[in-house]
Amino acid sequence: MSEKHVTVSISKKLYEQIEQRVKKSQAEFRDVQEYIEFVLNELVKEDEETEAAYTPEEEEQIKKRLRELGYL
């Protein structure tokens, strides 16, 4: 099953900067689109991992400890 794509506009200057990175990547990325998709996927994964860093119980323990230390 192929994924559907949408078009996103970026400035020509940014496109050219990314194009230079792709050329320097020693064929790690085929083109600018592949590079941008990789970077955005990494950001989304990182954001998801950050959101799930602590369980609600762990957060409460951290808050309790911070209150005990006088930070909250």
CHARMM-style PDB file with segment names, atoms N, HN, CA, C and O in Angstrom:
ATOM      1  N   MET     1       0.847  -1.178   0.000  1.00  0.00      PROA
ATOM      2  CA  MET     1       0.000   0.000   0.000  1.00  0.00      PROA
ATOM      3  C   MET     1       0.892   1.241   0.000  1.00  0.00      PROA
ATOM      4  O   MET     1       1.750   1.382   0.872  1.00  0.00      PROA
ATOM      5  N   SER     2       0.706   2.114  -0.938  1.00  0.00      PROA
ATOM      6  HN  SER     2       0.010   1.999  -1.646  1.00  0.00      PROA
ATOM      7  CA  SER     2       1.529   3.324  -0.995  1.00  0.00      PROA
ATOM      8  C   SER     2       0.898   4.419  -0.142  1.00  0.00      PROA
ATOM      9  O   SER     2      -0.324   4.528  -0.035  1.00  0.00      PROA
ATOM     10  N   GLU     3       1.762   5.219   0.454  1.00  0.00      PROA
ATOM     11  HN  GLU     3       2.755   5.131   0.367  1.00  0.00      PROA
ATOM     12  CA  GLU     3       1.294   6.328   1.268  1.00  0.00      PROA
ATOM     13  C   GLU     3       0.905   7.491   0.370  1.00  0.00      PROA
ATOM     14  O   GLU     3       1.505   7.710  -0.682  1.00  0.00      PROA
ATOM     15  N   LYS     4      -0.094   8.220   0.797  1.00  0.00      PROA
ATOM     16  HN  LYS     4      -0.581   8.042   1.652  1.00  0.00      PROA
ATOM     17  CA  LYS     4      -0.466   9.428   0.073  1.00  0.00      PROA
ATOM     18  C   LYS     4       0.420  10.558   0.558  1.00  0.00      PROA
ATOM     19  O   LYS     4       0.868  10.552   1.704  1.00  0.00      PROA
ATOM     20  N   HSD     5       0.670  11.509  -0.293  1.00  0.00      PROA
ATOM     21  HN  HSD     5       0.305  11.513  -1.224  1.00  0.00      PROA
ATOM     22  CA  HSD     5       1.513  12.641   0.036  1.00  0.00      PROA
ATOM     23  C   HSD     5       0.740  13.941  -0.131  1.00  0.00      PROA
ATOM     24  O   HSD     5      -0.233  14.012  -0.881  1.00  0.00      PROA
ATOM     25  N   VAL     6       1.189  14.956   0.576  1.00  0.00      PROA
ATOM     26  HN  VAL     6       1.980  14.898   1.185  1.00  0.00      PROA
ATOM     27  CA  VAL     6       0.659  16.310   0.426  1.00  0.00      PROA
ATOM     28  C   VAL     6       1.839  17.224   0.119  1.00  0.00      PROA
ATOM     29  O   VAL     6       2.992  16.861   0.350  1.00  0.00      PROA
ATOM     30  N   THR     7       1.550  18.383  -0.389  1.00  0.00      PROA
ATOM     31  HN  THR     7       0.613  18.678  -0.577  1.00  0.00      PROA
ATOM     32  CA  THR     7       2.589  19.338  -0.721  1.00  0.00      PROA
ATOM     33  C   THR     7       2.722  20.357   0.404  1.00  0.00      PROA
ATOM     34  O   THR     7       1.729  20.861   0.928  1.00  0.00      PROA
ATOM     35  N   VAL     8       3.959  20.648   0.760  1.00  0.00      PROA
ATOM     36  HN  VAL     8       4.766  20.239   0.334  1.00  0.00      PROA
ATOM     37  CA  VAL     8       4.257  21.656   1.767  1.00  0.00      PROA
ATOM     38  C   VAL     8       5.234  22.648   1.147  1.00  0.00      PROA
ATOM     39  O   VAL     8       6.206  22.249   0.507  1.00  0.00      PROA
ATOM     40  N   SER     9       4.978  23.925   1.334  1.00  0.00      PROA
ATOM     41  HN  SER     9       4.187  24.250   1.854  1.00  0.00      PROA
ATOM     42  CA  SER     9       5.858  24.944   0.765  1.00  0.00      PROA
ATOM     43  C   SER     9       6.900  25.385   1.782  1.00  0.00      PROA
ATOM     44  O   SER     9       6.591  25.612   2.952  1.00  0.00      PROA
ATOM     45  N   ILE    10       8.143  25.502   1.314  1.00  0.00      PROA
ATOM     46  HN  ILE    10       8.393  25.317   0.364  1.00  0.00      PROA
ATOM     47  CA  ILE    10       9.216  26.061   2.124  1.00  0.00      PROA
ATOM     48  C   ILE    10       9.932  27.100   1.268  1.00  0.00      PROA
ATOM     49  O   ILE    10       9.795  27.114   0.044  1.00  0.00      PROA
ATOM     50  N   SER    11      10.688  27.956   1.917  1.00  0.00      PROA
ATOM     51  HN  SER    11      10.800  27.944   2.910  1.00  0.00      PROA
ATOM     52  CA  SER    11      11.379  28.999   1.152  1.00  0.00      PROA
ATOM     53  C   SER    11      12.433  28.375   0.235  1.00  0.00      PROA
ATOM     54  O   SER    11      12.969  27.303   0.516  1.00  0.00      PROA
ATOM     55  N   LYS    12      12.708  29.058  -0.843  1.00  0.00      PROA
ATOM     56  HN  LYS    12      12.272  29.929  -1.071  1.00  0.00      PROA
ATOM     57  CA  LYS    12      13.728  28.601  -1.796  1.00  0.00      PROA
ATOM     58  C   LYS    12      15.089  28.520  -1.110  1.00  0.00      PROA
ATOM     59  O   LYS    12      15.860  27.592  -1.356  1.00  0.00      PROA
ATOM     60  N   LYS    13      15.381  29.497  -0.248  1.00  0.00      PROA
ATOM     61  HN  LYS    13      14.755  30.251  -0.049  1.00  0.00      PROA
ATOM     62  CA  LYS    13      16.659  29.519   0.455  1.00  0.00      PROA
ATOM     63  C   LYS    13      16.822  28.269   1.329  1.00  0.00      PROA
ATOM     64  O   LYS    13      17.877  27.635   1.317  1.00  0.00      PROA
ATOM     65  N   LEU    14      15.781  27.919   2.083  1.00  0.00      PROA
ATOM     66  HN  LEU    14      14.923  28.435   2.093  1.00  0.00      PROA
ATOM     67  CA  LEU    14      15.842  26.727   2.925  1.00  0.00      PROA
ATOM     68  C   LEU    14      15.991  25.472   2.064  1.00  0.00      PROA
ATOM     69  O   LEU    14      16.771  24.577   2.389  1.00  0.00      PROA
ATOM     70  N   TYR    15      15.244  25.415   0.975  1.00  0.00      PROA
ATOM     71  HN  TYR    15      14.610  26.142   0.711  1.00  0.00      PROA
ATOM     72  CA  TYR    15      15.348  24.278   0.064  1.00  0.00      PROA
ATOM     73  C   TYR    15      16.781  24.106  -0.423  1.00  0.00      PROA
ATOM     74  O   TYR    15      17.308  22.994  -0.444  1.00  0.00      PROA
ATOM     75  N   GLU    16      17.405  25.204  -0.811  1.00  0.00      PROA
ATOM     76  HN  GLU    16      16.977  26.108  -0.794  1.00  0.00      PROA
ATOM     77  CA  GLU    16      18.780  25.145  -1.320  1.00  0.00      PROA
ATOM     78  C   GLU    16      19.763  24.716  -0.232  1.00  0.00      PROA
ATOM     79  O   GLU    16      20.713  23.984  -0.508  1.00  0.00      PROA
ATOM     80  N   GLN    17      19.538  25.169   1.002  1.00  0.00      PROA
ATOM     81  HN  GLN    17      18.766  25.764   1.226  1.00  0.00      PROA
ATOM     82  CA  GLN    17      20.402  24.746   2.110  1.00  0.00      PROA
ATOM     83  C   GLN    17      20.275  23.243   2.354  1.00  0.00      PROA
ATOM     84  O   GLN    17      21.269  22.550   2.571  1.00  0.00      PROA
ATOM     85  N   ILE    18      19.047  22.758   2.316  1.00  0.00      PROA
ATOM     86  HN  ILE    18      18.240  23.321   2.140  1.00  0.00      PROA
ATOM     87  CA  ILE    18      18.822  21.317   2.509  1.00  0.00      PROA
ATOM     88  C   ILE    18      19.422  20.538   1.350  1.00  0.00      PROA
ATOM     89  O   ILE    18      20.008  19.473   1.545  1.00  0.00      PROA
ATOM     90  N   GLU    19      19.277  21.068   0.151  1.00  0.00      PROA
ATOM     91  HN  GLU    19      18.801  21.933  -0.008  1.00  0.00      PROA
ATOM     92  CA  GLU    19      19.843  20.426  -1.035  1.00  0.00      PROA
ATOM     93  C   GLU    19      21.358  20.241  -0.874  1.00  0.00      PROA
ATOM     94  O   GLU    19      21.905  19.205  -1.250  1.00  0.00      PROA
ATOM     95  N   GLN    20      22.024  21.248  -0.317  1.00  0.00      PROA
ATOM     96  HN  GLN    20      21.579  22.090  -0.011  1.00  0.00      PROA
ATOM     97  CA  GLN    20      23.474  21.141  -0.082  1.00  0.00      PROA
ATOM     98  C   GLN    20      23.781  20.049   0.942  1.00  0.00      PROA
ATOM     99  O   GLN    20      24.747  19.302   0.783  1.00  0.00      PROA
ATOM    100  N   ARG    21      22.969  19.955   1.983  1.00  0.00      PROA
ATOM    101  HN  ARG    21      22.184  20.562   2.112  1.00  0.00      PROA
ATOM    102  CA  ARG    21      23.167  18.893   2.988  1.00  0.00      PROA
ATOM    103  C   ARG    21      22.993  17.508   2.371  1.00  0.00      PROA
ATOM    104  O   ARG    21      23.736  16.574   2.671  1.00  0.00      PROA
ATOM    105  N   VAL    22      21.992  17.404   1.504  1.00  0.00      PROA
ATOM    106  HN  VAL    22      21.388  18.163   1.261  1.00  0.00      PROA
ATOM    107  CA  VAL    22      21.745  16.114   0.846  1.00  0.00      PROA
ATOM    108  C   VAL    22      22.954  15.726   0.009  1.00  0.00      PROA
ATOM    109  O   VAL    22      23.374  14.569   0.020  1.00  0.00      PROA
ATOM    110  N   LYS    23      23.513  16.681  -0.709  1.00  0.00      PROA
ATOM    111  HN  LYS    23      23.172  17.621  -0.718  1.00  0.00      PROA
ATOM    112  CA  LYS    23      24.689  16.402  -1.539  1.00  0.00      PROA
ATOM    113  C   LYS    23      25.883  15.982  -0.685  1.00  0.00      PROA
ATOM    114  O   LYS    23      26.673  15.132  -1.098  1.00  0.00      PROA
ATOM    115  N   LYS    24      26.020  16.580   0.515  1.00  0.00      PROA
ATOM    116  HN  LYS    24      25.378  17.270   0.850  1.00  0.00      PROA
ATOM    117  CA  LYS    24      27.124  16.253   1.410  1.00  0.00      PROA
ATOM    118  C   LYS    24      26.882  14.967   2.200  1.00  0.00      PROA
ATOM    119  O   LYS    24      27.802  14.456   2.838  1.00  0.00      PROA
ATOM    120  N   SER    25      25.678  14.448   2.165  1.00  0.00      PROA
ATOM    121  HN  SER    25      24.930  14.864   1.647  1.00  0.00      PROA
ATOM    122  CA  SER    25      25.329  13.285   2.986  1.00  0.00      PROA
ATOM    123  C   SER    25      25.873  11.963   2.438  1.00  0.00      PROA
ATOM    124  O   SER    25      25.629  10.903   3.014  1.00  0.00      PROA
ATOM    125  N   GLN    26      26.594  12.028   1.350  1.00  0.00      PROA
ATOM    126  HN  GLN    26      26.792  12.890   0.882  1.00  0.00      PROA
ATOM    127  CA  GLN    26      27.203  10.840   0.749  1.00  0.00      PROA
ATOM    128  C   GLN    26      26.156   9.760   0.462  1.00  0.00      PROA
ATOM    129  O   GLN    26      26.305   8.599   0.844  1.00  0.00      PROA
ATOM    130  N   ALA    27      25.107  10.182  -0.217  1.00  0.00      PROA
ATOM    131  HN  ALA    27      24.986  11.125  -0.527  1.00  0.00      PROA
ATOM    132  CA  ALA    27      24.027   9.292  -0.673  1.00  0.00      PROA
ATOM    133  C   ALA    27      23.191   8.710   0.462  1.00  0.00      PROA
ATOM    134  O   ALA    27      22.468   7.734   0.260  1.00  0.00      PROA
ATOM    135  N   GLU    28      23.283   9.302   1.662  1.00  0.00      PROA
ATOM    136  HN  GLU    28      23.870  10.095   1.827  1.00  0.00      PROA
ATOM    137  CA  GLU    28      22.422   8.854   2.753  1.00  0.00      PROA
ATOM    138  C   GLU    28      20.964   9.158   2.426  1.00  0.00      PROA
ATOM    139  O   GLU    28      20.062   8.403   2.789  1.00  0.00      PROA
ATOM    140  N   PHE    29      20.747  10.284   1.730  1.00  0.00      PROA
ATOM    141  HN  PHE    29      21.479  10.898   1.436  1.00  0.00      PROA
ATOM    142  CA  PHE    29      19.405  10.682   1.306  1.00  0.00      PROA
ATOM    143  C   PHE    29      19.411  10.843  -0.203  1.00  0.00      PROA
ATOM    144  O   PHE    29      20.364  11.368  -0.779  1.00  0.00      PROA
ATOM    145  N   ARG    30      18.336  10.387  -0.839  1.00  0.00      PROA
ATOM    146  HN  ARG    30      17.562   9.961  -0.370  1.00  0.00      PROA
ATOM    147  CA  ARG    30      18.245  10.480  -2.293  1.00  0.00      PROA
ATOM    148  C   ARG    30      17.937  11.886  -2.769  1.00  0.00      PROA
ATOM    149  O   ARG    30      18.440  12.329  -3.801  1.00  0.00      PROA
ATOM    150  N   ASP    31      17.093  12.595  -1.995  1.00  0.00      PROA
ATOM    151  HN  ASP    31      16.685  12.235  -1.157  1.00  0.00      PROA
ATOM    152  CA  ASP    31      16.682  13.928  -2.420  1.00  0.00      PROA
ATOM    153  C   ASP    31      16.213  14.740  -1.221  1.00  0.00      PROA
ATOM    154  O   ASP    31      16.189  14.250  -0.092  1.00  0.00      PROA
ATOM    155  N   VAL    32      15.842  15.987  -1.484  1.00  0.00      PROA
ATOM    156  HN  VAL    32      15.861  16.385  -2.401  1.00  0.00      PROA
ATOM    157  CA  VAL    32      15.414  16.899  -0.425  1.00  0.00      PROA
ATOM    158  C   VAL    32      14.169  16.357   0.277  1.00  0.00      PROA
ATOM    159  O   VAL    32      14.077  16.424   1.502  1.00  0.00      PROA
ATOM    160  N   GLN    33      13.238  15.837  -0.464  1.00  0.00      PROA
ATOM    161  HN  GLN    33      13.313  15.783  -1.460  1.00  0.00      PROA
ATOM    162  CA  GLN    33      12.013  15.314   0.133  1.00  0.00      PROA
ATOM    163  C   GLN    33      12.323  14.211   1.144  1.00  0.00      PROA
ATOM    164  O   GLN    33      11.767  14.201   2.242  1.00  0.00      PROA
ATOM    165  N   GLU    34      13.201  13.293   0.781  1.00  0.00      PROA
ATOM    166  HN  GLU    34      13.653  13.301  -0.111  1.00  0.00      PROA
ATOM    167  CA  GLU    34      13.554  12.204   1.693  1.00  0.00      PROA
ATOM    168  C   GLU    34      14.211  12.750   2.958  1.00  0.00      PROA
ATOM    169  O   GLU    34      13.943  12.263   4.057  1.00  0.00      PROA
ATOM    170  N   TYR    35      15.063  13.750   2.809  1.00  0.00      PROA
ATOM    171  HN  TYR    35      15.281  14.145   1.917  1.00  0.00      PROA
ATOM    172  CA  TYR    35      15.739  14.364   3.955  1.00  0.00      PROA
ATOM    173  C   TYR    35      14.720  15.021   4.885  1.00  0.00      PROA
ATOM    174  O   TYR    35      14.744  14.796   6.095  1.00  0.00      PROA
ATOM    175  N   ILE    36      13.825  15.834   4.316  1.00  0.00      PROA
ATOM    176  HN  ILE    36      13.805  16.016   3.333  1.00  0.00      PROA
ATOM    177  CA  ILE    36      12.826  16.533   5.122  1.00  0.00      PROA
ATOM    178  C   ILE    36      11.913  15.542   5.833  1.00  0.00      PROA
ATOM    179  O   ILE    36      11.593  15.724   7.008  1.00  0.00      PROA
ATOM    180  N   GLU    37      11.497  14.506   5.135  1.00  0.00      PROA
ATOM    181  HN  GLU    37      11.757  14.358   4.180  1.00  0.00      PROA
ATOM    182  CA  GLU    37      10.621  13.511   5.748  1.00  0.00      PROA
ATOM    183  C   GLU    37      11.333  12.803   6.903  1.00  0.00      PROA
ATOM    184  O   GLU    37      10.722  12.541   7.939  1.00  0.00      PROA
ATOM    185  N   PHE    38      12.610  12.496   6.732  1.00  0.00      PROA
ATOM    186  HN  PHE    38      13.107  12.709   5.891  1.00  0.00      PROA
ATOM    187  CA  PHE    38      13.388  11.871   7.797  1.00  0.00      PROA
ATOM    188  C   PHE    38      13.461  12.777   9.021  1.00  0.00      PROA
ATOM    189  O   PHE    38      13.208  12.334  10.141  1.00  0.00      PROA
ATOM    190  N   VAL    39      13.804  14.035   8.808  1.00  0.00      PROA
ATOM    191  HN  VAL    39      14.010  14.395   7.898  1.00  0.00      PROA
ATOM    192  CA  VAL    39      13.952  14.980   9.922  1.00  0.00      PROA
ATOM    193  C   VAL    39      12.623  15.160  10.658  1.00  0.00      PROA
ATOM    194  O   VAL    39      12.590  15.141  11.888  1.00  0.00      PROA
ATOM    195  N   LEU    40      11.550  15.332   9.928  1.00  0.00      PROA
ATOM    196  HN  LEU    40      11.577  15.348   8.928  1.00  0.00      PROA
ATOM    197  CA  LEU    40      10.250  15.515  10.566  1.00  0.00      PROA
ATOM    198  C   LEU    40       9.816  14.267  11.332  1.00  0.00      PROA
ATOM    199  O   LEU    40       9.250  14.374  12.420  1.00  0.00      PROA
ATOM    200  N   ASN    41      10.075  13.090  10.774  1.00  0.00      PROA
ATOM    201  HN  ASN    41      10.535  13.003   9.890  1.00  0.00      PROA
ATOM    202  CA  ASN    41       9.762  11.852  11.494  1.00  0.00      PROA
ATOM    203  C   ASN    41      10.531  11.771  12.806  1.00  0.00      PROA
ATOM    204  O   ASN    41       9.979  11.362  13.827  1.00  0.00      PROA
ATOM    205  N   GLU    42      11.799  12.157  12.783  1.00  0.00      PROA
ATOM    206  HN  GLU    42      12.248  12.489  11.953  1.00  0.00      PROA
ATOM    207  CA  GLU    42      12.621  12.137  13.998  1.00  0.00      PROA
ATOM    208  C   GLU    42      12.076  13.114  15.039  1.00  0.00      PROA
ATOM    209  O   GLU    42      12.037  12.798  16.228  1.00  0.00      PROA
ATOM    210  N   LEU    43      11.658  14.289  14.597  1.00  0.00      PROA
ATOM    211  HN  LEU    43      11.689  14.545  13.631  1.00  0.00      PROA
ATOM    212  CA  LEU    43      11.091  15.267  15.523  1.00  0.00      PROA
ATOM    213  C   LEU    43       9.804  14.768  16.154  1.00  0.00      PROA
ATOM    214  O   LEU    43       9.585  14.941  17.353  1.00  0.00      PROA
ATOM    215  N   VAL    44       8.961  14.156  15.355  1.00  0.00      PROA
ATOM    216  HN  VAL    44       9.139  14.016  14.381  1.00  0.00      PROA
ATOM    217  CA  VAL    44       7.698  13.631  15.877  1.00  0.00      PROA
ATOM    218  C   VAL    44       7.965  12.518  16.878  1.00  0.00      PROA
ATOM    219  O   VAL    44       7.338  12.475  17.936  1.00  0.00      PROA
ATOM    220  N   LYS    45       8.891  11.612  16.554  1.00  0.00      PROA
ATOM    221  HN  LYS    45       9.400  11.647  15.694  1.00  0.00      PROA
ATOM    222  CA  LYS    45       9.243  10.526  17.484  1.00  0.00      PROA
ATOM    223  C   LYS    45       9.782  11.088  18.783  1.00  0.00      PROA
ATOM    224  O   LYS    45       9.403  10.641  19.866  1.00  0.00      PROA
ATOM    225  N   GLU    46      10.664  12.069  18.678  1.00  0.00      PROA
ATOM    226  HN  GLU    46      10.972  12.432  17.798  1.00  0.00      PROA
ATOM    227  CA  GLU    46      11.266  12.685  19.859  1.00  0.00      PROA
ATOM    228  C   GLU    46      10.191  13.324  20.726  1.00  0.00      PROA
ATOM    229  O   GLU    46      10.220  13.201  21.950  1.00  0.00      PROA
ATOM    230  N   ASP    47       9.251  14.000  20.097  1.00  0.00      PROA
ATOM    231  HN  ASP    47       9.227  14.100  19.102  1.00  0.00      PROA
ATOM    232  CA  ASP    47       8.174  14.654  20.820  1.00  0.00      PROA
ATOM    233  C   ASP    47       7.302  13.618  21.531  1.00  0.00      PROA
ATOM    234  O   ASP    47       6.912  13.821  22.681  1.00  0.00      PROA
ATOM    235  N   GLU    48       6.997  12.519  20.857  1.00  0.00      PROA
ATOM    236  HN  GLU    48       7.314  12.355  19.923  1.00  0.00      PROA
ATOM    237  CA  GLU    48       6.193  11.459  21.458  1.00  0.00      PROA
ATOM    238  C   GLU    48       6.921  10.830  22.638  1.00  0.00      PROA
ATOM    239  O   GLU    48       6.301  10.525  23.656  1.00  0.00      PROA
ATOM    240  N   GLU    49       8.220  10.635  22.512  1.00  0.00      PROA
ATOM    241  HN  GLU    49       8.724  10.883  21.685  1.00  0.00      PROA
ATOM    242  CA  GLU    49       8.999  10.054  23.597  1.00  0.00      PROA
ATOM    243  C   GLU    49       9.046  10.999  24.788  1.00  0.00      PROA
ATOM    244  O   GLU    49       8.980  10.556  25.935  1.00  0.00      PROA
ATOM    245  N   THR    50       9.158  12.291  24.528  1.00  0.00      PROA
ATOM    246  HN  THR    50       9.211  12.650  23.596  1.00  0.00      PROA
ATOM    247  CA  THR    50       9.197  13.285  25.593  1.00  0.00      PROA
ATOM    248  C   THR    50       7.867  13.320  26.341  1.00  0.00      PROA
ATOM    249  O   THR    50       7.844  13.421  27.568  1.00  0.00      PROA
ATOM    250  N   GLU    51       6.773  13.238  25.611  1.00  0.00      PROA
ATOM    251  HN  GLU    51       6.791  13.156  24.614  1.00  0.00      PROA
ATOM    252  CA  GLU    51       5.459  13.267  26.237  1.00  0.00      PROA
ATOM    253  C   GLU    51       5.258  12.088  27.172  1.00  0.00      PROA
ATOM    254  O   GLU    51       4.597  12.227  28.202  1.00  0.00      PROA
ATOM    255  N   ALA    52       5.807  10.946  26.840  1.00  0.00      PROA
ATOM    256  HN  ALA    52       6.343  10.834  26.003  1.00  0.00      PROA
ATOM    257  CA  ALA    52       5.602   9.743  27.628  1.00  0.00      PROA
ATOM    258  C   ALA    52       6.804   9.455  28.531  1.00  0.00      PROA
ATOM    259  O   ALA    52       7.058   8.303  28.882  1.00  0.00      PROA
ATOM    260  N   ALA    53       7.535  10.493  28.902  1.00  0.00      PROA
ATOM    261  HN  ALA    53       7.329  11.429  28.618  1.00  0.00      PROA
ATOM    262  CA  ALA    53       8.746  10.290  29.690  1.00  0.00      PROA
ATOM    263  C   ALA    53       8.446   9.778  31.089  1.00  0.00      PROA
ATOM    264  O   ALA    53       9.193   8.949  31.609  1.00  0.00      PROA
ATOM    265  N   TYR    54       7.371  10.251  31.711  1.00  0.00      PROA
ATOM    266  HN  TYR    54       6.764  10.924  31.288  1.00  0.00      PROA
ATOM    267  CA  TYR    54       7.037   9.841  33.069  1.00  0.00      PROA
ATOM    268  C   TYR    54       5.580   9.404  33.149  1.00  0.00      PROA
ATOM    269  O   TYR    54       4.715   9.949  32.463  1.00  0.00      PROA
ATOM    270  N   THR    55       5.329   8.435  33.979  1.00  0.00      PROA
ATOM    271  HN  THR    55       6.032   7.992  34.536  1.00  0.00      PROA
ATOM    272  CA  THR    55       3.950   8.033  34.248  1.00  0.00      PROA
ATOM    273  C   THR    55       3.349   9.071  35.189  1.00  0.00      PROA
ATOM    274  O   THR    55       4.087   9.831  35.816  1.00  0.00      PROA
ATOM    275  N   PRO    56       2.027   9.116  35.299  1.00  0.00      PROA
ATOM    276  CA  PRO    56       1.413  10.066  36.238  1.00  0.00      PROA
ATOM    277  C   PRO    56       1.917   9.872  37.676  1.00  0.00      PROA
ATOM    278  O   PRO    56       2.087  10.842  38.415  1.00  0.00      PROA
ATOM    279  N   GLU    57       2.148   8.635  38.058  1.00  0.00      PROA
ATOM    280  HN  GLU    57       2.009   7.847  37.458  1.00  0.00      PROA
ATOM    281  CA  GLU    57       2.654   8.352  39.402  1.00  0.00      PROA
ATOM    282  C   GLU    57       4.061   8.910  39.591  1.00  0.00      PROA
ATOM    283  O   GLU    57       4.380   9.474  40.638  1.00  0.00      PROA
ATOM    284  N   GLU    58       4.898   8.746  38.566  1.00  0.00      PROA
ATOM    285  HN  GLU    58       4.638   8.287  37.716  1.00  0.00      PROA
ATOM    286  CA  GLU    58       6.251   9.266  38.631  1.00  0.00      PROA
ATOM    287  C   GLU    58       6.244  10.793  38.706  1.00  0.00      PROA
ATOM    288  O   GLU    58       7.038  11.393  39.430  1.00  0.00      PROA
ATOM    289  N   GLU    59       5.340  11.408  37.951  1.00  0.00      PROA
ATOM    290  HN  GLU    59       4.695  10.920  37.363  1.00  0.00      PROA
ATOM    291  CA  GLU    59       5.233  12.862  37.988  1.00  0.00      PROA
ATOM    292  C   GLU    59       4.858  13.338  39.381  1.00  0.00      PROA
ATOM    293  O   GLU    59       5.404  14.329  39.866  1.00  0.00      PROA
ATOM    294  N   GLU    60       3.933  12.644  40.029  1.00  0.00      PROA
ATOM    295  HN  GLU    60       3.489  11.838  39.635  1.00  0.00      PROA
ATOM    296  CA  GLU    60       3.527  13.010  41.382  1.00  0.00      PROA
ATOM    297  C   GLU    60       4.691  12.872  42.353  1.00  0.00      PROA
ATOM    298  O   GLU    60       4.878  13.718  43.228  1.00  0.00      PROA
ATOM    299  N   GLN    61       5.470  11.814  42.200  1.00  0.00      PROA
ATOM    300  HN  GLN    61       5.319  11.127  41.489  1.00  0.00      PROA
ATOM    301  CA  GLN    61       6.634  11.623  43.068  1.00  0.00      PROA
ATOM    302  C   GLN    61       7.651  12.752  42.867  1.00  0.00      PROA
ATOM    303  O   GLN    61       8.241  13.244  43.829  1.00  0.00      PROA
ATOM    304  N   ILE    62       7.845  13.146  41.633  1.00  0.00      PROA
ATOM    305  HN  ILE    62       7.366  12.746  40.852  1.00  0.00      PROA
ATOM    306  CA  ILE    62       8.777  14.234  41.324  1.00  0.00      PROA
ATOM    307  C   ILE    62       8.271  15.537  41.929  1.00  0.00      PROA
ATOM    308  O   ILE    62       9.037  16.271  42.554  1.00  0.00      PROA
ATOM    309  N   LYS    63       6.982  15.828  41.746  1.00  0.00      PROA
ATOM    310  HN  LYS    63       6.360  15.232  41.239  1.00  0.00      PROA
ATOM    311  CA  LYS    63       6.409  17.049  42.309  1.00  0.00      PROA
ATOM    312  C   LYS    63       6.531  17.060  43.825  1.00  0.00      PROA
ATOM    313  O   LYS    63       6.868  18.082  44.424  1.00  0.00      PROA
ATOM    314  N   LYS    64       6.252  15.909  44.443  1.00  0.00      PROA
ATOM    315  HN  LYS    64       5.979  15.079  43.957  1.00  0.00      PROA
ATOM    316  CA  LYS    64       6.353  15.806  45.900  1.00  0.00      PROA
ATOM    317  C   LYS    64       7.779  16.115  46.349  1.00  0.00      PROA
ATOM    318  O   LYS    64       7.988  16.869  47.300  1.00  0.00      PROA
ATOM    319  N   ARG    65       8.735  15.541  45.676  1.00  0.00      PROA
ATOM    320  HN  ARG    65       8.565  14.928  44.904  1.00  0.00      PROA
ATOM    321  CA  ARG    65      10.144  15.758  46.035  1.00  0.00      PROA
ATOM    322  C   ARG    65      10.541  17.220  45.822  1.00  0.00      PROA
ATOM    323  O   ARG    65      11.259  17.788  46.646  1.00  0.00      PROA
ATOM    324  N   LEU    66      10.085  17.833  44.730  1.00  0.00      PROA
ATOM    325  HN  LEU    66       9.502  17.372  44.061  1.00  0.00      PROA
ATOM    326  CA  LEU    66      10.372  19.239  44.481  1.00  0.00      PROA
ATOM    327  C   LEU    66       9.758  20.127  45.551  1.00  0.00      PROA
ATOM    328  O   LEU    66      10.373  21.106  45.976  1.00  0.00      PROA
ATOM    329  N   ARG    67       8.527  19.788  45.998  1.00  0.00      PROA
ATOM    330  HN  ARG    67       8.028  18.993  45.653  1.00  0.00      PROA
ATOM    331  CA  ARG    67       7.897  20.556  47.082  1.00  0.00      PROA
ATOM    332  C   ARG    67       8.709  20.428  48.366  1.00  0.00      PROA
ATOM    333  O   ARG    67       8.921  21.405  49.084  1.00  0.00      PROA
ATOM    334  N   GLU    68       9.161  19.198  48.642  1.00  0.00      PROA
ATOM    335  HN  GLU    68       8.988  18.404  48.058  1.00  0.00      PROA
ATOM    336  CA  GLU    68       9.974  18.963  49.842  1.00  0.00      PROA
ATOM    337  C   GLU    68      11.272  19.772  49.804  1.00  0.00      PROA
ATOM    338  O   GLU    68      11.772  20.209  50.841  1.00  0.00      PROA
ATOM    339  N   LEU    69      11.802  19.964  48.621  1.00  0.00      PROA
ATOM    340  HN  LEU    69      11.396  19.610  47.778  1.00  0.00      PROA
ATOM    341  CA  LEU    69      13.040  20.720  48.463  1.00  0.00      PROA
ATOM    342  C   LEU    69      12.787  22.231  48.395  1.00  0.00      PROA
ATOM    343  O   LEU    69      13.729  23.022  48.365  1.00  0.00      PROA
ATOM    344  N   GLY    70      11.501  22.625  48.370  1.00  0.00      PROA
ATOM    345  HN  GLY    70      10.735  21.982  48.394  1.00  0.00      PROA
ATOM    346  CA  GLY    70      11.154  24.033  48.344  1.00  0.00      PROA
ATOM    347  C   GLY    70      11.089  24.669  46.978  1.00  0.00      PROA
ATOM    348  O   GLY    70      11.039  25.894  46.871  1.00  0.00      PROA
ATOM    349  N   TYR    71      11.088  23.860  45.921  1.00  0.00      PROA
ATOM    350  HN  TYR    71      11.129  22.864  46.008  1.00  0.00      PROA
ATOM    351  CA  TYR    71      11.016  24.403  44.574  1.00  0.00      PROA
ATOM    352  C   TYR    71       9.600  24.656  44.105  1.00  0.00      PROA
ATOM    353  O   TYR    71       9.379  25.453  43.193  1.00  0.00      PROA
ATOM    354  N   LEU    72       8.642  23.990  44.716  1.00  0.00      PROA
ATOM    355  HN  LEU    72       8.821  23.343  45.457  1.00  0.00      PROA
ATOM    356  CA  LEU    72       7.229  24.194  44.324  1.00  0.00      PROA
ATOM    357  C   LEU    72       6.436  24.672  45.518  1.00  0.00      PROA
ATOM    358  OT1 LEU    72       5.232  24.903  45.407  1.00  0.00      PROA
TER     359      LEU     72
END
